[in-house]
Amino acid sequence: MGNIAEDFLKEVLKFIFAVILGWFLFWTGEAIITLLSFGLHRPRWRGYSGTGALKWVFSEAALVFVGFAFWLVSFPLAYNLLTKA
């Protein structure tokens, strides 16, 4: 019986981690797009839930991709700069 509870807890923690990671990447993407557009693009605090379904999916996915790409480039660049010193 304890094994089932452990498995359930692991799955819940994985889900929470995935939600937090997605949220973090989404807002990183929002920040990058805002910086690149010199403030013309304003972050949407409620996400893109008020738009059409297709625009919502593409907007959310694009912002998560931008956030992921930013961190994917930033970590190796920072590591490279720190190891050369």
N, C-alpha and C positions, 0 to 999 in steps of 0.2 A: 504494500500500500504506500509506503514511503517513496518508492521509486516513481510512482505515478505523480506524486506531489512534486518531486524534484524535477521531473521532465516538464511538468506544467509550469513550474517556476522558471525554468530555463527558457521556455518558449515565450513567456511573458516578458522576461528581461531582454530577450533578443528583439521582441517587438518594440519595446520601449527604446532600446538603443537605436533601432532603425528609424523610428519616428524622430528622435532627437537629432540623429545624424542628418536626416533629410531636411529638418527644420533649419539646422545650422548651415547646410549647403545652400538652401533656398535663400536665406538672408544674406549670405556671403555674395551670392549672385546678384541680389537686389542692390547691395552696396557697390559692387563693381560696376554694374550698369549705370547707377546713379553717378559715380565718379567719372566714368567714361563719357557720359552725356553732359557733363558739366552742370548737373542738377536739373536738366530738362526732364528726365525720367524721375518721377517721385515714387518712392517705395509705397506699395499698397499694403497697408497693415492687415487688411482682411484677406490678402491674397487676391486671386483672380476669380473668386467665386461668383461675382456678379456678371461675368462675361459668358459668352456661348461656350458650349462644351469643348469644341475643338480648339478654340483659342485658349481656354483654360488649361487644357492638357499640354499644348505646345508651350505656353508661357511658363508654366510650372516646370516642365522638363528642361526647357532652355535655361532657366535660371539656376536649376540644380546643376546642370552641366557646366555652366559658367563658374559656379562656386567650386565644383570639383576640379575643373581645369586650373583654376587659380591656385588651389592648395597643392595640386599635382606638380605645378611648376615652382611654387614658392618653397616647398620643403627641400627639393634637391638643390635649388639655387642657394638657399641659406646654408645648407650643409657644405656646399662647394666653397662658399665664401668663408665660412668658419674654419674649414680644414686648411685653407691656404695661408691663414695667418700664422 
